Every structure is written in C-alpha cells, then in structure tokens.
Amino acid sequence: MALGLTATAVVRPQTAHAQETPATLSIPKPSTLPGPEEETQTNEKTGGEYAATKILPGITKALMAFAGILCFIFLMISGIRFMTAYGNTEAITGAKKQAQWAIIGLLISILGYAIVSVISSITF
C-alpha cells in the first residue's frame, strides 16, 4: 500500500499551490429560464451573508409588526376591561396588569429588534 502511494506521488507532477485559484460554483442556465446569469452568480453573496443581510432582518421586521399589532390589541382589550369594571377593584387591577404586560412585551420586542439589527450590521 505504501509503495503504491509513493509511486503515484513520483509519477504525478506537483503544481505550485500559490498559483491555484479557488473554484467558484456556477450553475449553467439556459437563456429561456428565469434567474440570475452565470456572471452574476459568481458575484453574489454566500448563503451566510444572504441570511444575515436579507432573511434575518426581514423576519425580525415581520415579528416586530406582529408584536406591535398584538400590543395594540391587548391594550384595547385592557381598556375595555378597565371601562367595564364598574368600580370592581379586582377587575381594575387585572386590566391595569394586562396593559402593563402588553407594554413590557412591546419593549422587549423592540429591544430584541435592536439587538438583531446591531448583530446583522456587523461585518466579518
């Protein structure tokens, strides 16, 4: 086994590693199909860069919109509960706590969005 490995090493000419260029992945595409051309495929970002610059901020923006809508809904519900409490201290306390937790949830989601936007803006 060792003799065979040394024989192939002697027979093959060695190339200089400094002159090698990294192979780029380019998928050939017929002109009739939609999508990026081969030239633009080589200049595009890698999957990790695309995820960090496009997908992650898009998901966080959608989640922020969802959190904002939920906060608004829960604030409206707590306001209705507060108005229909008719002086019942337990109902008033429950409505105030619901409004308080809705605002705390919105603040946590805003803080999460800020953290994700700072992390996604860092270039490596």
N, C-alpha and C positions, 0 to 999 in steps of 0.2 A: 504494500500500500504506500509506504513512504517513498519507495523507489519510483512509483508511477507519478507521484506528486512532484518530485524533483525533476523528473524528465519533462513534464509539461511546463514547468517553470523555466527550464532551459530552452525549450523549443520556441515558446512564445516570446516575441519581443516585448519589452516593457515600454510603456508610454509614460511621458512625464505627467505627473498628476497636476501640476500647476497650469498646464495648458488646457485641461479638460473644462468644458463648460457644462453647467448643470442643465439637465434635460427639462424642458418645460412641457407641461401637459396641454396638448391642444387637440381638441376633438374635431375631426374634419366634418364639415357640414355642407350638404348640397345647397345650392343657391335658392332652391324652391322652398326650403323650410325656414320658418321664422327663428330668430335668435341671434346671438352675437356672432360676428365673423371670427375667423381664426386669429386675425391680428389683434382684435380686442380681447380675446380670451387670454392671451399671454400678458396683457397689461392689466387685467382685472385683479382685484384684491383676493387674498386667500380666504378660505372659509371662516377662519377665526376672526380675521379683520372685518369681514362682511357681517358676521354675527355681532361683533362688538359695536360696529358703527351703524348698522341698519336695523337688525332684528331686535336687539335688546332695548334700544331707545323707543322703538315702535311699540313693543309690548308694555313698557313702563308708561308710555303716554296713554295707551288704552286702559291700563289698570288705574291710572290717575283719574281718567274720565269716569270710570266705573265707581271709584271711591267717592268722587265728588257728587255723582248722582245719588249714591246711597246715603251720603251725609245729608244731602238736601231732603231726601225722602224721610229719613229718620228725624230730622229737625221739624219737618212739617207734622209728622205723627206725634212727636212730643209736644208741639204747640197745641195740637188738637186735644191731646190728653190733658194738658195744663188748663185749657179753656173749659173743658167738660168736667173738671174735678169738682166744681161747685163747693170749694172750701174744704174738701176732704184732704187732710194733711198727708195721708199716705199716698194718694194719687198725685198730689202736687210734688211730693218728694220723688216719686217714681218718674214723673215727667221731666223734672229737673235733671235727674241722674241720666235719663236717656239722652237728653240734649247734651249733657256734659260728655258722655261717652261717644256720641256722634262727632263732636268737635275734636276730641282726643284722637279718634280714629282717623279723621281727616289730617290732623297734624302729623301723625305717624306716617301716613301715606305720602305726605309732602316731603317729609324727611327721607323716606325711602327713595323717592324720586330724585332728590338732591344727591344722595349717595351714589345711585346708579349713574346719574349724568356726570358726576365727577370721575367715577371709575371708567366710564366709557370714553371720556375725553383724554385720558392719559394715553400717550403713545409710547410704545415699547421699542 
